[in-house]
Amino acid sequence: MAMTPSFFNNRSRDIIFDPLFSFDPFKDFSFPSSSLVPRKNSAFINTRIDWKETPEAHVFKADLPGIKKEEVKVEIEDDRVLQIRGERSVEKEDKNDTWHRVERSSGKFLRRFKLPENAKIDQIKAGMENGVLTVTVPKEEVKKADAKKTVEISG
């Protein structure tokens, strides 16, 4: 069975079709001016955050290397929106330094998450260790409906 779609007409049977493949036409080009200037629109701005739900809580984890806990704010706004924001400053430059490449990002980040109804907003805890921010939002116990309920018959 061929791994290529039929629209290739078997002319390129060695090519495997990957719908998630992204072609970068500029991948092999060198742009010296862009690699030496810190970019404000960097990946740091789009900080990745994991959100998992355990039986007891919603847990958010963000990798924030090089950021001090004083540079991060965790807030609840509009009653149920968890907001995580911060900023990494650009390193101070010395006029005598020669930069060959700048890849570490700097700038501000802001992420917001709508918390579910079972979140205990008043008991949220946050901690930062080894560049990882962990926000724990405890959950209220959801009352389960009785498996069987008798309905009165009127009439």
Summary of the structure (lengths in Angstrom):
residues: 155
radius of gyration: 25.1
end to end distance: 67.6
largest distance: 93.8
contacts: 281
relative contact order: 0.19
helix: 12%
strand: 31%
